[in-house]
Amino acid sequence: MVYTAESDPLCYPVGLPFNAEVLDRERVIEAMIESLAGSEQPLATLILDIFTEP
């Protein structure tokens, strides 16, 4: 599901899209674990993908 800025109150104030399709459970968990171990790139990429038009 892809949310638009108009349909999502969290994104609306800043005018960003919200791409929920990239929120794959395994990808999110792996990115979080890697960030805790010091590698922030996977989490940064995930966040960028969330707020990028599909």
C-alpha distance matrix in Angstrom:
0.0 3.8 6.5 9.9 13.1 14.2 11.6 11.8 15.4 15.5 14.6 16.4 19.9 19.7 17.5 15.0 11.4 9.0 7.0 5.6 5.7 9.3 10.0 12.0 14.6 17.5 16.7 16.4 19.6 21.4 20.8 22.0 25.0 25.9 25.8 28.1 30.4 30.6 28.3 25.7 24.4 21.6 20.3 20.8 18.9 15.9 16.1 16.6 13.6 11.3 13.0 13.3 11.8 10.3
3.8 0.0 3.8 6.6 9.9 11.5 9.7 9.9 13.6 13.5 11.9 13.5 17.0 16.5 14.1 11.5 7.8 6.1 4.7 5.6 6.6 9.5 10.8 13.5 16.4 19.1 17.5 17.0 20.5 22.1 20.8 22.1 25.4 25.9 25.4 28.0 30.3 30.0 27.6 24.7 23.3 20.9 19.4 19.3 17.5 14.9 14.4 14.3 11.7 9.4 10.1 10.3 8.6 8.0
6.5 3.8 0.0 3.8 6.7 8.0 6.1 6.2 10.0 10.3 8.8 10.0 13.7 13.6 11.4 9.4 6.3 5.0 6.1 7.1 9.5 11.9 12.5 15.7 18.1 21.1 19.5 18.3 21.7 23.6 22.0 22.7 26.3 27.0 25.9 28.3 31.0 30.6 28.4 25.3 24.2 22.2 20.2 19.8 18.6 16.0 14.7 14.8 13.0 10.0 9.9 11.0 9.7 10.5
9.9 6.6 3.8 0.0 3.8 5.3 5.3 6.3 9.5 10.3 7.8 7.9 11.5 11.3 8.5 7.3 4.8 6.1 8.2 10.3 12.6 14.5 15.6 18.9 21.4 24.2 22.2 21.0 24.5 26.2 24.2 24.9 28.6 29.0 27.6 30.2 32.8 32.0 29.8 26.5 25.3 23.8 21.7 20.7 19.7 17.6 15.8 15.3 14.0 11.4 9.9 10.7 9.2 11.0
13.1 9.9 6.7 3.8 0.0 3.8 5.6 5.5 7.3 8.1 5.1 4.3 7.8 7.9 5.3 5.4 5.2 7.1 10.3 12.5 15.3 16.6 17.3 20.9 23.1 25.8 23.7 22.0 25.4 27.2 24.8 25.1 28.9 29.3 27.4 29.9 32.7 31.7 29.8 26.2 25.4 24.3 21.9 20.5 20.1 18.3 15.8 15.3 15.0 12.3 10.0 11.6 10.9 13.6
14.2 11.5 8.0 5.3 3.8 0.0 3.8 5.8 7.4 9.7 7.9 5.5 9.0 10.3 7.9 9.1 8.7 10.2 13.1 14.7 17.5 19.3 19.8 23.3 25.4 28.4 26.6 24.9 28.2 30.2 28.0 28.2 32.0 32.6 30.8 33.1 36.0 35.1 33.3 29.8 29.0 27.8 25.3 24.2 23.8 21.8 19.4 19.1 18.5 15.7 13.7 15.1 13.9 16.2
11.6 9.7 6.1 5.3 5.6 3.8 0.0 3.8 6.6 9.1 8.4 7.4 11.0 12.6 10.6 10.7 9.4 9.4 11.9 12.6 15.4 17.7 17.7 21.0 22.9 26.1 24.8 23.0 26.2 28.5 26.7 26.8 30.4 31.4 29.9 31.9 34.9 34.5 32.7 29.4 28.7 27.1 24.6 24.0 23.5 21.0 18.9 19.2 18.2 15.0 13.9 15.5 14.4 16.0
11.8 9.9 6.2 6.3 5.5 5.8 3.8 0.0 3.8 5.5 5.5 5.9 9.2 10.7 9.7 9.3 8.5 7.7 10.7 11.1 14.5 16.1 15.7 19.2 20.7 23.9 22.5 20.3 23.4 25.7 23.8 23.6 27.3 28.3 26.6 28.5 31.6 31.2 29.7 26.3 26.0 24.4 21.6 21.2 21.1 18.5 16.1 17.0 16.4 12.8 12.0 14.4 14.2 15.9
15.4 13.6 10.0 9.5 7.3 7.4 6.6 3.8 0.0 3.8 5.6 5.1 7.2 9.7 10.0 10.4 10.9 10.4 13.8 14.1 17.7 18.9 18.1 21.7 22.7 25.9 24.5 21.9 24.7 27.2 25.0 24.3 28.0 29.2 27.1 28.7 32.0 31.5 30.3 26.9 27.0 25.8 22.6 22.1 22.6 20.2 17.4 18.5 18.6 15.0 13.9 16.7 17.0 19.2
15.5 13.5 10.3 10.3 8.1 9.7 9.1 5.5 3.8 0.0 3.8 5.8 7.0 8.4 9.4 9.0 9.9 8.9 12.4 12.8 16.5 17.0 16.0 19.7 20.6 23.5 21.9 19.1 21.8 24.1 21.8 21.0 24.7 25.7 23.5 25.1 28.4 27.7 26.7 23.2 23.5 22.5 19.2 18.6 19.5 17.1 14.1 15.5 16.0 12.5 11.4 14.8 15.9 18.1
14.6 11.9 8.8 7.8 5.1 7.9 8.4 5.5 5.6 3.8 0.0 3.8 5.8 5.8 6.0 5.3 6.6 6.8 10.6 12.0 15.5 15.9 15.8 19.6 21.1 23.8 21.7 19.3 22.5 24.4 21.7 21.5 25.4 25.9 23.7 25.8 28.8 27.8 26.3 22.7 22.5 21.6 18.7 17.5 17.9 16.0 12.9 13.4 14.0 10.8 8.8 11.8 12.7 15.4
16.4 13.5 10.0 7.9 4.3 5.5 7.4 5.9 5.1 5.8 3.8 0.0 3.8 5.5 5.0 6.6 8.2 9.5 13.3 14.9 18.2 19.1 19.1 22.9 24.5 27.3 25.3 23.0 26.2 28.1 25.5 25.3 29.1 29.6 27.4 29.5 32.5 31.4 30.0 26.3 26.0 25.2 22.4 21.0 21.4 19.6 16.5 16.6 17.1 14.1 11.8 14.1 14.4 17.3
19.9 17.0 13.7 11.5 7.8 9.0 11.0 9.2 7.2 7.0 5.8 3.8 0.0 3.8 5.7 8.1 10.9 12.4 16.1 17.8 21.2 21.6 21.5 25.3 26.7 29.3 27.1 24.6 27.5 29.4 26.5 26.0 29.8 30.2 27.5 29.5 32.6 31.2 30.0 26.3 26.3 26.1 23.0 21.3 22.3 20.9 17.5 17.5 18.8 16.1 13.4 16.0 16.8 20.0
19.7 16.5 13.6 11.3 7.9 10.3 12.6 10.7 9.7 8.4 5.8 5.5 3.8 0.0 3.8 5.7 9.3 11.2 14.8 17.0 20.1 20.0 20.4 24.1 25.8 28.1 25.5 23.2 26.3 27.7 24.6 24.5 28.2 28.2 25.5 27.8 30.7 29.0 27.6 23.8 23.5 23.5 20.8 18.6 19.4 18.6 15.1 14.6 16.2 14.0 10.9 13.2 14.5 18.0
17.5 14.1 11.4 8.5 5.3 7.9 10.6 9.7 10.0 9.4 6.0 5.0 5.7 3.8 0.0 3.8 6.8 9.7 13.0 15.7 18.5 18.8 19.8 23.4 25.6 27.9 25.3 23.5 26.8 28.2 25.2 25.6 29.3 29.2 26.9 29.5 32.2 30.6 28.8 25.1 24.3 24.0 21.5 19.4 19.5 18.6 15.5 14.5 15.4 13.3 10.0 11.5 11.8 15.4
15.0 11.5 9.4 7.3 5.4 9.1 10.7 9.3 10.4 9.0 5.3 6.6 8.1 5.7 3.8 0.0 3.8 6.5 9.6 12.5 15.1 15.2 16.2 19.9 22.1 24.3 21.6 19.9 23.4 24.6 21.7 22.3 26.1 25.9 23.8 26.5 29.1 27.6 25.6 22.0 21.0 20.4 18.1 16.2 16.0 14.9 12.0 10.9 11.6 9.5 6.2 8.0 8.8 12.2
11.4 7.8 6.3 4.8 5.2 8.7 9.4 8.5 10.9 9.9 6.6 8.2 10.9 9.3 6.8 3.8 0.0 3.8 6.4 9.5 11.8 12.4 13.8 17.3 19.9 22.2 19.7 18.4 22.1 23.3 20.8 21.8 25.5 25.4 23.9 26.7 29.1 28.0 25.7 22.3 21.0 19.8 17.8 16.4 15.4 13.9 11.7 10.7 10.0 7.8 5.4 6.4 6.2 9.1
9.0 6.1 5.0 6.1 7.1 10.2 9.4 7.7 10.4 8.9 6.8 9.5 12.4 11.2 9.7 6.5 3.8 0.0 3.8 6.0 8.9 9.6 10.4 14.0 16.3 18.9 16.6 15.2 18.8 20.3 18.1 18.9 22.6 22.9 21.6 24.2 26.8 26.1 23.9 20.6 19.6 17.9 15.7 15.0 14.1 11.8 9.9 10.1 8.8 5.6 5.1 7.2 7.7 9.3
7.0 4.7 6.1 8.2 10.3 13.1 11.9 10.7 13.8 12.4 10.6 13.3 16.1 14.8 13.0 9.6 6.4 3.8 0.0 3.8 5.5 6.4 8.0 11.2 14.2 16.4 14.2 13.5 17.2 18.5 16.7 18.1 21.5 21.7 21.0 23.8 26.0 25.6 23.0 20.1 18.6 16.5 14.9 14.6 12.9 10.3 9.8 9.8 7.2 4.7 6.1 6.8 6.8 6.7
5.6 5.6 7.1 10.3 12.5 14.7 12.6 11.1 14.1 12.8 12.0 14.9 17.8 17.0 15.7 12.5 9.5 6.0 3.8 0.0 3.8 5.4 5.5 8.6 11.2 14.0 12.5 11.5 15.0 16.8 15.6 16.7 19.9 20.8 20.3 22.7 25.1 25.2 22.9 20.3 19.2 16.5 14.8 15.5 14.0 10.7 10.7 11.8 9.2 6.4 9.0 10.3 10.5 9.8
5.7 6.6 9.5 12.6 15.3 17.5 15.4 14.5 17.7 16.5 15.5 18.2 21.2 20.1 18.5 15.1 11.8 8.9 5.5 3.8 0.0 3.8 5.5 7.2 10.6 12.8 11.4 11.7 15.1 16.4 15.7 17.4 20.3 20.8 21.0 23.6 25.5 25.8 23.1 20.9 19.3 16.3 15.5 16.3 14.1 11.0 12.1 12.8 9.4 8.0 10.9 11.0 10.7 8.6
9.3 9.5 11.9 14.5 16.6 19.3 17.7 16.1 18.9 17.0 15.9 19.1 21.6 20.0 18.8 15.2 12.4 9.6 6.4 5.4 3.8 0.0 3.8 5.6 9.1 10.6 8.3 8.8 12.4 13.2 12.2 14.3 17.1 17.3 17.5 20.3 22.0 22.1 19.4 17.2 15.6 12.5 11.9 12.9 10.5 7.4 9.3 10.1 6.8 6.3 9.8 10.0 11.0 9.2
10.0 10.8 12.5 15.6 17.3 19.8 17.7 15.7 18.1 16.0 15.8 19.1 21.5 20.4 19.8 16.2 13.8 10.4 8.0 5.5 5.5 3.8 0.0 3.8 6.2 8.6 7.2 6.4 9.8 11.5 10.9 12.2 15.0 16.0 16.2 18.4 20.5 21.1 18.9 16.8 16.0 12.7 11.3 13.1 11.7 8.0 9.5 11.6 9.1 7.6 11.3 12.6 13.9 12.6
12.0 13.5 15.7 18.9 20.9 23.3 21.0 19.2 21.7 19.7 19.6 22.9 25.3 24.1 23.4 19.9 17.3 14.0 11.2 8.6 7.2 5.6 3.8 0.0 3.8 5.6 5.3 6.2 8.7 10.0 10.6 12.3 14.4 15.5 16.5 18.6 20.2 21.2 18.9 17.5 16.6 13.0 12.5 14.9 13.2 9.8 12.2 14.2 11.6 10.9 14.7 15.5 16.5 14.6
14.6 16.4 18.1 21.4 23.1 25.4 22.9 20.7 22.7 20.6 21.1 24.5 26.7 25.8 25.6 22.1 19.9 16.3 14.2 11.2 10.6 9.1 6.2 3.8 0.0 3.8 5.5 5.3 6.2 8.6 10.0 10.7 12.3 14.2 15.5 16.8 18.5 20.2 18.5 17.4 17.3 13.6 12.8 15.9 14.9 11.6 13.7 16.4 14.4 13.4 17.1 18.5 19.9 18.2
17.5 19.1 21.1 24.2 25.8 28.4 26.1 23.9 25.9 23.5 23.8 27.3 29.3 28.1 27.9 24.3 22.2 18.9 16.4 14.0 12.8 10.6 8.6 5.6 3.8 0.0 3.8 5.5 5.2 6.0 8.5 9.9 10.6 12.1 14.1 15.5 16.5 18.4 16.5 16.1 15.8 12.1 12.2 15.5 14.4 11.7 14.6 17.0 15.1 15.0 18.8 19.7 21.4 19.5
16.7 17.5 19.5 22.2 23.7 26.6 24.8 22.5 24.5 21.9 21.7 25.3 27.1 25.5 25.3 21.6 19.7 16.6 14.2 12.5 11.4 8.3 7.2 5.3 5.5 3.8 0.0 3.8 5.6 5.2 6.1 8.6 10.0 10.5 12.1 14.4 15.4 16.5 14.1 13.3 12.5 8.7 9.0 12.1 10.6 8.1 11.3 13.5 11.7 12.1 15.8 16.6 18.5 16.9
16.4 17.0 18.3 21.0 22.0 24.9 23.0 20.3 21.9 19.1 19.3 23.0 24.6 23.2 23.5 19.9 18.4 15.2 13.5 11.5 11.7 8.8 6.4 6.2 5.3 5.5 3.8 0.0 3.8 5.5 5.2 6.2 8.7 10.0 10.6 12.5 14.4 15.4 13.6 12.3 12.3 8.9 7.6 10.9 10.6 7.5 9.6 12.6 11.5 11.0 14.6 16.2 18.5 17.6
19.6 20.5 21.7 24.5 25.4 28.2 26.2 23.4 24.7 21.8 22.5 26.2 27.5 26.3 26.8 23.4 22.1 18.8 17.2 15.0 15.1 12.4 9.8 8.7 6.2 5.2 5.6 3.8 0.0 3.8 5.5 5.1 6.2 8.6 9.9 10.8 12.5 14.4 13.3 12.8 13.6 10.4 9.4 13.1 13.3 10.8 12.9 16.0 15.2 14.8 18.2 19.9 22.3 21.3
21.4 22.1 23.6 26.2 27.2 30.2 28.5 25.7 27.2 24.1 24.4 28.1 29.4 27.7 28.2 24.6 23.3 20.3 18.5 16.8 16.4 13.2 11.5 10.0 8.6 6.0 5.2 5.5 3.8 0.0 3.8 5.5 5.2 6.1 8.5 10.0 10.6 12.4 10.7 11.0 11.3 8.1 8.5 12.2 12.1 10.4 13.2 15.7 15.1 15.6 18.9 20.1 22.6 21.5
20.8 20.8 22.0 24.2 24.8 28.0 26.7 23.8 25.0 21.8 21.7 25.5 26.5 24.6 25.2 21.7 20.8 18.1 16.7 15.6 15.7 12.2 10.9 10.6 10.0 8.5 6.1 5.2 5.5 3.8 0.0 3.8 5.5 5.2 6.1 8.7 9.9 10.6 8.5 7.7 8.1 5.0 4.8 8.5 8.8 7.5 9.9 12.5 12.5 13.1 16.1 17.5 20.4 19.8
22.0 22.1 22.7 24.9 25.1 28.2 26.8 23.6 24.3 21.0 21.5 25.3 26.0 24.5 25.6 22.3 21.8 18.9 18.1 16.7 17.4 14.3 12.2 12.3 10.7 9.9 8.6 6.2 5.1 5.5 3.8 0.0 3.8 5.5 5.1 6.3 8.8 10.0 9.3 8.4 10.2 8.1 6.3 9.9 11.4 9.8 11.0 14.2 14.7 14.5 17.3 19.4 22.4 22.2
25.0 25.4 26.3 28.6 28.9 32.0 30.4 27.3 28.0 24.7 25.4 29.1 29.8 28.2 29.3 26.1 25.5 22.6 21.5 19.9 20.3 17.1 15.0 14.4 12.3 10.6 10.0 8.7 6.2 5.2 5.5 3.8 0.0 3.8 5.4 5.2 6.4 8.9 8.8 9.5 11.5 9.6 9.1 12.7 14.0 12.8 14.5 17.5 17.9 18.0 20.9 22.7 25.7 25.2
25.9 25.9 27.0 29.0 29.3 32.6 31.4 28.3 29.2 25.7 25.9 29.6 30.2 28.2 29.2 25.9 25.4 22.9 21.7 20.8 20.8 17.3 16.0 15.5 14.2 12.1 10.5 10.0 8.6 6.1 5.2 5.5 3.8 0.0 3.8 5.4 5.0 6.4 5.3 6.8 8.5 7.3 7.8 10.9 12.1 12.0 13.9 16.3 17.0 17.9 20.4 21.8 25.0 24.5
25.8 25.4 25.9 27.6 27.4 30.8 29.9 26.6 27.1 23.5 23.7 27.4 27.5 25.5 26.9 23.8 23.9 21.6 21.0 20.3 21.0 17.5 16.2 16.5 15.5 14.1 12.1 10.6 9.9 8.5 6.1 5.1 5.4 3.8 0.0 3.8 5.3 5.1 4.7 4.5 7.6 7.4 6.5 9.0 11.3 11.4 12.3 14.8 16.2 16.8 18.9 20.7 24.1 24.3
28.1 28.0 28.3 30.2 29.9 33.1 31.9 28.5 28.7 25.1 25.8 29.5 29.5 27.8 29.5 26.5 26.7 24.2 23.8 22.7 23.6 20.3 18.4 18.6 16.8 15.5 14.4 12.5 10.8 10.0 8.7 6.3 5.2 5.4 3.8 0.0 3.8 5.4 7.3 7.9 11.3 11.1 9.9 12.5 15.0 14.7 15.4 18.2 19.6 19.8 21.9 24.0 27.4 27.5
30.4 30.3 31.0 32.8 32.7 36.0 34.9 31.6 32.0 28.4 28.8 32.5 32.6 30.7 32.2 29.1 29.1 26.8 26.0 25.1 25.5 22.0 20.5 20.2 18.5 16.5 15.4 14.4 12.5 10.6 9.9 8.8 6.4 5.0 5.3 3.8 0.0 3.8 6.0 8.4 11.3 11.4 11.5 14.0 16.0 16.3 17.5 19.9 21.2 21.9 24.1 25.8 29.1 29.1
30.6 30.0 30.6 32.0 31.7 35.1 34.5 31.2 31.5 27.7 27.8 31.4 31.2 29.0 30.6 27.6 28.0 26.1 25.6 25.2 25.8 22.1 21.1 21.2 20.2 18.4 16.5 15.4 14.4 12.4 10.6 10.0 8.9 6.4 5.1 5.4 3.8 0.0 3.8 6.1 9.2 10.6 10.7 12.1 14.5 15.6 16.4 18.3 20.1 21.2 22.8 24.4 27.9 28.2
28.3 27.6 28.4 29.8 29.8 33.3 32.7 29.7 30.3 26.7 26.3 30.0 30.0 27.6 28.8 25.6 25.7 23.9 23.0 22.9 23.1 19.4 18.9 18.9 18.5 16.5 14.1 13.6 13.3 10.7 8.5 9.3 8.8 5.3 4.7 7.3 6.0 3.8 0.0 3.8 5.7 7.2 8.3 9.5 11.3 12.8 14.1 15.6 17.2 18.7 20.4 21.6 25.0 25.1
25.7 24.7 25.3 26.5 26.2 29.8 29.4 26.3 26.9 23.2 22.7 26.3 26.3 23.8 25.1 22.0 22.3 20.6 20.1 20.3 20.9 17.2 16.8 17.5 17.4 16.1 13.3 12.3 12.8 11.0 7.7 8.4 9.5 6.8 4.5 7.9 8.4 6.1 3.8 0.0 3.8 5.8 5.5 6.1 8.6 10.1 10.7 12.3 14.3 15.6 17.0 18.4 22.0 22.5
24.4 23.3 24.2 25.3 25.4 29.0 28.7 26.0 27.0 23.5 22.5 26.0 26.3 23.5 24.3 21.0 21.0 19.6 18.6 19.2 19.3 15.6 16.0 16.6 17.3 15.8 12.5 12.3 13.6 11.3 8.1 10.2 11.5 8.5 7.6 11.3 11.3 9.2 5.7 3.8 0.0 3.8 5.5 5.0 6.0 8.5 9.9 10.4 12.1 14.2 15.6 16.3 19.7 20.0
21.6 20.9 22.2 23.8 24.3 27.8 27.1 24.4 25.8 22.5 21.6 25.2 26.1 23.5 24.0 20.4 19.8 17.9 16.5 16.5 16.3 12.5 12.7 13.0 13.6 12.1 8.7 8.9 10.4 8.1 5.0 8.1 9.6 7.3 7.4 11.1 11.4 10.6 7.2 5.8 3.8 0.0 3.8 5.5 5.1 6.2 8.7 9.9 10.5 12.4 14.6 15.3 18.4 18.1
20.3 19.4 20.2 21.7 21.9 25.3 24.6 21.6 22.6 19.2 18.7 22.4 23.0 20.8 21.5 18.1 17.8 15.7 14.9 14.8 15.5 11.9 11.3 12.5 12.8 12.2 9.0 7.6 9.4 8.5 4.8 6.3 9.1 7.8 6.5 9.9 11.5 10.7 8.3 5.5 5.5 3.8 0.0 3.8 5.4 5.0 6.2 8.6 9.8 10.6 12.7 14.3 17.6 17.8
20.8 19.3 19.8 20.7 20.5 24.2 24.0 21.2 22.1 18.6 17.5 21.0 21.3 18.6 19.4 16.2 16.4 15.0 14.6 15.5 16.3 12.9 13.1 14.9 15.9 15.5 12.1 10.9 13.1 12.2 8.5 9.9 12.7 10.9 9.0 12.5 14.0 12.1 9.5 6.1 5.0 5.5 3.8 0.0 3.8 5.4 5.2 6.2 8.6 10.0 11.0 12.4 16.0 16.8
18.9 17.5 18.6 19.7 20.1 23.8 23.5 21.1 22.6 19.5 17.9 21.4 22.3 19.4 19.5 16.0 15.4 14.1 12.9 14.0 14.1 10.5 11.7 13.2 14.9 14.4 10.6 10.6 13.3 12.1 8.8 11.4 14.0 12.1 11.3 15.0 16.0 14.5 11.3 8.6 6.0 5.1 5.4 3.8 0.0 3.8 5.5 5.1 6.1 8.6 10.1 10.4 13.8 14.0
15.9 14.9 16.0 17.6 18.3 21.8 21.0 18.5 20.2 17.1 16.0 19.6 20.9 18.6 18.6 14.9 13.9 11.8 10.3 10.7 11.0 7.4 8.0 9.8 11.6 11.7 8.1 7.5 10.8 10.4 7.5 9.8 12.8 12.0 11.4 14.7 16.3 15.6 12.8 10.1 8.5 6.2 5.0 5.4 3.8 0.0 3.8 5.4 5.0 6.2 8.9 9.9 13.0 12.9
16.1 14.4 14.7 15.8 15.8 19.4 18.9 16.1 17.4 14.1 12.9 16.5 17.5 15.1 15.5 12.0 11.7 9.9 9.8 10.7 12.1 9.3 9.5 12.2 13.7 14.6 11.3 9.6 12.9 13.2 9.9 11.0 14.5 13.9 12.3 15.4 17.5 16.4 14.1 10.7 9.9 8.7 6.2 5.2 5.5 3.8 0.0 3.8 5.4 5.1 6.6 8.8 12.2 13.2
16.6 14.3 14.8 15.3 15.3 19.1 19.2 17.0 18.5 15.5 13.4 16.6 17.5 14.6 14.5 10.9 10.7 10.1 9.8 11.8 12.8 10.1 11.6 14.2 16.4 17.0 13.5 12.6 16.0 15.7 12.5 14.2 17.5 16.3 14.8 18.2 19.9 18.3 15.6 12.3 10.4 9.9 8.6 6.2 5.1 5.4 3.8 0.0 3.8 5.4 5.4 6.2 9.9 11.3
13.6 11.7 13.0 14.0 15.0 18.5 18.2 16.4 18.6 16.0 14.0 17.1 18.8 16.2 15.4 11.6 10.0 8.8 7.2 9.2 9.4 6.8 9.1 11.6 14.4 15.1 11.7 11.5 15.2 15.1 12.5 14.7 17.9 17.0 16.2 19.6 21.2 20.1 17.2 14.3 12.1 10.5 9.8 8.6 6.1 5.0 5.4 3.8 0.0 3.8 5.5 5.1 8.0 8.3
11.3 9.4 10.0 11.4 12.3 15.7 15.0 12.8 15.0 12.5 10.8 14.1 16.1 14.0 13.3 9.5 7.8 5.6 4.7 6.4 8.0 6.3 7.6 10.9 13.4 15.0 12.1 11.0 14.8 15.6 13.1 14.5 18.0 17.9 16.8 19.8 21.9 21.2 18.7 15.6 14.2 12.4 10.6 10.0 8.6 6.2 5.1 5.4 3.8 0.0 3.8 5.7 8.2 8.9
13.0 10.1 9.9 9.9 10.0 13.7 13.9 12.0 13.9 11.4 8.8 11.8 13.4 10.9 10.0 6.2 5.4 5.1 6.1 9.0 10.9 9.8 11.3 14.7 17.1 18.8 15.8 14.6 18.2 18.9 16.1 17.3 20.9 20.4 18.9 21.9 24.1 22.8 20.4 17.0 15.6 14.6 12.7 11.0 10.1 8.9 6.6 5.4 5.5 3.8 0.0 3.8 6.7 9.0
13.3 10.3 11.0 10.7 11.6 15.1 15.5 14.4 16.7 14.8 11.8 14.1 16.0 13.2 11.5 8.0 6.4 7.2 6.8 10.3 11.0 10.0 12.6 15.5 18.5 19.7 16.6 16.2 19.9 20.1 17.5 19.4 22.7 21.8 20.7 24.0 25.8 24.4 21.6 18.4 16.3 15.3 14.3 12.4 10.4 9.9 8.8 6.2 5.1 5.7 3.8 0.0 3.8 6.2
11.8 8.6 9.7 9.2 10.9 13.9 14.4 14.2 17.0 15.9 12.7 14.4 16.8 14.5 11.8 8.8 6.2 7.7 6.8 10.5 10.7 11.0 13.9 16.5 19.9 21.4 18.5 18.5 22.3 22.6 20.4 22.4 25.7 25.0 24.1 27.4 29.1 27.9 25.0 22.0 19.7 18.4 17.6 16.0 13.8 13.0 12.2 9.9 8.0 8.2 6.7 3.8 0.0 3.8
10.3 8.0 10.5 11.0 13.6 16.2 16.0 15.9 19.2 18.1 15.4 17.3 20.0 18.0 15.4 12.2 9.1 9.3 6.7 9.8 8.6 9.2 12.6 14.6 18.2 19.5 16.9 17.6 21.3 21.5 19.8 22.2 25.2 24.5 24.3 27.5 29.1 28.2 25.1 22.5 20.0 18.1 17.8 16.8 14.0 12.9 13.2 11.3 8.3 8.9 9.0 6.2 3.8 0.0
